[in-house]
Amino acid sequence: MNAFLKCDAPGCDHRENHETLDASMVDKPCPKCGANLLTQADYDVWVALLPQFELLKSLGVLVDAPVGTPPEHAVSFNYHDGRMNISAPLTTP
């Protein structure tokens, strides 16, 4: 499943796309500002939600955005500090 790390530090817009997230990414520093990109708590939630995302994909409810799709044209799920944000594109590609 496509995944991304997004810096949550105020004023930092760093985002990196990954095929998936794994434990080696926990405590990874942002290359722009040095803030933590993935906390252990956020990673634990990602691992817990992954089976549900995979089920939704198998049912055809969710699909991975094609490689190279700009972030503003893809639906994204972002969990951080106990809060889930879902963003959808405002325009179509």
MIDOSE-1310 file (N, C-alpha, C; in nm, 2 decimals, decimal comma, always signed):
residues 93
mnaf	+0,09/-0,12/+0,00/+0,00/+0,00/+0,00/+0,09/+0,12/+0,00; +0,06/+0,22/-0,08/+0,14/+0,34/-0,09/+0,12/+0,41/+0,05; +0,23/+0,47/+0,09/+0,22/+0,55/+0,22/+0,31/+0,67/+0,21; +0,30/+0,76/+0,30/+0,38/+0,88/+0,30/+0,41/+0,92/+0,44
lkcd	+0,53/+0,99/+0,45/+0,56/+1,06/+0,58/+0,55/+1,20/+0,55; +0,49/+1,28/+0,64/+0,47/+1,42/+0,62/+0,52/+1,49/+0,75; +0,60/+1,59/+0,74/+0,65/+1,66/+0,86/+0,53/+1,74/+0,91; +0,51/+1,73/+1,04/+0,41/+1,80/+1,11/+0,46/+1,93/+1,18
apgc	+0,59/+1,96/+1,17/+0,64/+2,08/+1,23/+0,59/+2,20/+1,16; +0,55/+2,30/+1,24/+0,50/+2,43/+1,19/+0,59/+2,49/+1,08; +0,53/+2,52/+0,97/+0,61/+2,58/+0,86/+0,68/+2,49/+0,77; +0,69/+2,36/+0,80/+0,76/+2,27/+0,72/+0,67/+2,19/+0,63
dhre	+0,70/+2,18/+0,50/+0,61/+2,12/+0,40/+0,67/+1,99/+0,35; +0,77/+1,93/+0,42/+0,83/+1,81/+0,37/+0,74/+1,69/+0,37; +0,74/+1,62/+0,26/+0,66/+1,50/+0,24/+0,73/+1,40/+0,16; +0,73/+1,27/+0,20/+0,80/+1,17/+0,12/+0,71/+1,05/+0,10
nhet	+0,70/+1,00/-0,02/+0,62/+0,89/-0,06/+0,70/+0,76/-0,04; +0,63/+0,65/+0,01/+0,70/+0,52/+0,02/+0,60/+0,42/-0,02; +0,65/+0,30/-0,06/+0,56/+0,19/-0,09/+0,49/+0,14/+0,03; +0,55/+0,14/+0,14/+0,49/+0,11/+0,27/+0,57/+0,17/+0,38
ldas	+0,53/+0,17/+0,50/+0,60/+0,21/+0,62/+0,65/+0,09/+0,70; +0,77/+0,10/+0,75/+0,82/-0,01/+0,84/+0,89/+0,05/+0,96; +0,92/-0,04/+1,06/+0,97/+0,00/+1,19/+1,10/+0,08/+1,18; +1,18/+0,06/+1,07/+1,30/+0,13/+1,06/+1,28/+0,28/+1,03
mvdk	+1,16/+0,32/+1,00/+1,13/+0,46/+0,98/+1,09/+0,54/+1,10; +1,07/+0,47/+1,21/+1,03/+0,53/+1,34/+1,15/+0,62/+1,38; +1,12/+0,74/+1,42/+1,21/+0,84/+1,47/+1,30/+0,90/+1,36; +1,26/+0,88/+1,23/+1,34/+0,93/+1,12/+1,33/+1,08/+1,12
pcpk	+1,44/+1,15/+1,11/+1,43/+1,30/+1,12/+1,40/+1,36/+0,98; +1,33/+1,47/+0,98/+1,29/+1,54/+0,86/+1,42/+1,60/+0,80; +1,44/+1,58/+0,67/+1,56/+1,63/+0,61/+1,57/+1,78/+0,60; +1,45/+1,85/+0,61/+1,44/+1,99/+0,60/+1,46/+2,06/+0,74
cgan	+1,39/+2,01/+0,84/+1,39/+2,08/+0,97/+1,44/+1,99/+1,09; +1,46/+1,86/+1,07/+1,51/+1,77/+1,18/+1,40/+1,72/+1,27; +1,27/+1,76/+1,25/+1,17/+1,71/+1,34/+1,14/+1,56/+1,31; +1,08/+1,49/+1,41/+1,05/+1,35/+1,39/+0,94/+1,33/+1,29
lltq	+0,96/+1,25/+1,18/+0,86/+1,22/+1,08/+0,76/+1,11/+1,12; +0,81/+1,02/+1,21/+0,72/+0,91/+1,24/+0,75/+0,87/+1,39; +0,65/+0,89/+1,47/+0,67/+0,85/+1,61/+0,63/+0,70/+1,63; +0,67/+0,64/+1,73/+0,63/+0,50/+1,76/+0,48/+0,48/+1,77
adyd	+0,42/+0,58/+1,84/+0,27/+0,57/+1,86/+0,20/+0,58/+1,72; +0,24/+0,67/+1,63/+0,18/+0,68/+1,50/+0,21/+0,56/+1,42; +0,33/+0,50/+1,43/+0,36/+0,38/+1,35/+0,27/+0,26/+1,40; +0,25/+0,25/+1,53/+0,17/+0,15/+1,59/+0,02/+0,16/+1,54
vwva	-0,03/+0,28/+1,52/-0,17/+0,29/+1,47/-0,17/+0,25/+1,32; -0,06/+0,29/+1,24/-0,05/+0,26/+1,10/-0,06/+0,10/+1,09; +0,02/+0,03/+1,17/+0,02/-0,11/+1,16/-0,11/-0,17/+1,20; -0,18/-0,11/+1,29/-0,32/-0,16/+1,33/-0,42/-0,13/+1,22
llpq	-0,41/-0,02/+1,15/-0,50/+0,01/+1,04/-0,48/-0,06/+0,91; -0,36/-0,10/+0,89/-0,32/-0,16/+0,76/-0,41/-0,27/+0,71; -0,45/-0,37/+0,80/-0,54/-0,47/+0,75/-0,68/-0,42/+0,70; -0,73/-0,31/+0,77/-0,85/-0,26/+0,73/-0,84/-0,19/+0,59
fell	-0,73/-0,12/+0,57/-0,70/-0,06/+0,44/-0,69/-0,17/+0,33; -0,62/-0,28/+0,36/-0,60/-0,38/+0,26/-0,74/-0,45/+0,23; -0,83/-0,46/+0,33/-0,96/-0,52/+0,31/-1,04/-0,43/+0,22; -1,04/-0,30/+0,24/-1,11/-0,20/+0,16/-1,05/-0,20/+0,02
kslg	-0,92/-0,22/+0,00/-0,87/-0,23/-0,13/-0,92/-0,36/-0,20; -0,92/-0,47/-0,13/-0,97/-0,60/-0,19/-1,12/-0,59/-0,23; -1,19/-0,51/-0,16/-1,33/-0,49/-0,20/-1,35/-0,38/-0,31; -1,25/-0,31/-0,35/-1,26/-0,21/-0,45/-1,30/-0,08/-0,40
vlvd	-1,31/-0,06/-0,27/-1,35/+0,07/-0,21/-1,23/+0,17/-0,21; -1,11/+0,12/-0,19/-0,99/+0,20/-0,20/-0,90/+0,14/-0,31; -0,82/+0,23/-0,37/-0,72/+0,19/-0,47/-0,60/+0,27/-0,45; -0,48/+0,22/-0,47/-0,36/+0,30/-0,46/-0,35/+0,39/-0,58
apvg	-0,31/+0,51/-0,55/-0,29/+0,61/-0,66/-0,18/+0,56/-0,75; -0,19/+0,58/-0,88/-0,08/+0,54/-0,97/+0,05/+0,62/-0,93; +0,17/+0,55/-0,95/+0,30/+0,61/-0,92/+0,31/+0,74/-1,00; +0,35/+0,84/-0,93/+0,37/+0,97/-1,00/+0,25/+1,06/-0,98
tppe	+0,14/+1,02/-0,92/+0,02/+1,10/-0,90/+0,06/+1,21/-0,80; +0,04/+1,34/-0,84/+0,07/+1,44/-0,74/-0,01/+1,43/-0,61; +0,04/+1,46/-0,50/-0,03/+1,45/-0,37/-0,17/+1,52/-0,37; -0,17/+1,63/-0,44/-0,30/+1,71/-0,44/-0,41/+1,64/-0,52
havs	-0,38/+1,53/-0,60/-0,48/+1,46/-0,68/-0,51/+1,32/-0,62; -0,46/+1,29/-0,50/-0,49/+1,16/-0,44/-0,55/+1,18/-0,30; -0,64/+1,09/-0,26/-0,70/+1,09/-0,13/-0,59/+1,04/-0,03; -0,57/+1,11/+0,08/-0,47/+1,06/+0,17/-0,53/+1,05/+0,31
fnyh	-0,48/+0,95/+0,39/-0,51/+0,93/+0,53/-0,39/+0,97/+0,61; -0,40/+1,06/+0,70/-0,29/+1,10/+0,79/-0,33/+1,09/+0,93; -0,26/+1,00/+1,01/-0,28/+0,99/+1,15/-0,17/+1,05/+1,22; -0,19/+1,14/+1,32/-0,09/+1,20/+1,40/-0,15/+1,24/+1,53
dgrm	-0,08/+1,21/+1,64/-0,12/+1,25/+1,78/-0,27/+1,22/+1,81; -0,32/+1,10/+1,77/-0,45/+1,07/+1,81/-0,56/+1,12/+1,72; -0,52/+1,18/+1,61/-0,62/+1,24/+1,52/-0,60/+1,19/+1,37; -0,71/+1,15/+1,31/-0,70/+1,10/+1,17/-0,76/+1,21/+1,08
nisa	-0,68/+1,25/+0,98/-0,72/+1,35/+0,88/-0,73/+1,27/+0,75; -0,84/+1,30/+0,68/-0,85/+1,24/+0,54/-0,87/+1,36/+0,45; -0,78/+1,37/+0,35/-0,79/+1,48/+0,25/-0,82/+1,42/+0,11; -0,91/+1,48/+0,05/-0,94/+1,44/-0,09/-0,91/+1,55/-0,19
pltt	-0,89/+1,52/-0,31/-0,85/+1,62/-0,41/-0,97/+1,71/-0,44; -0,94/+1,84/-0,46/-1,04/+1,94/-0,49/-1,07/+1,94/-0,64; -0,97/+1,90/-0,72/-0,99/+1,90/-0,86/-0,94/+1,76/-0,91; -0,98/+1,73/-1,03/-0,94/+1,60/-1,09/-0,82/+1,63/-1,18
p	-0,73/+1,53/-1,20/-0,61/+1,55/-1,29/-0,65/+1,57/-1,43
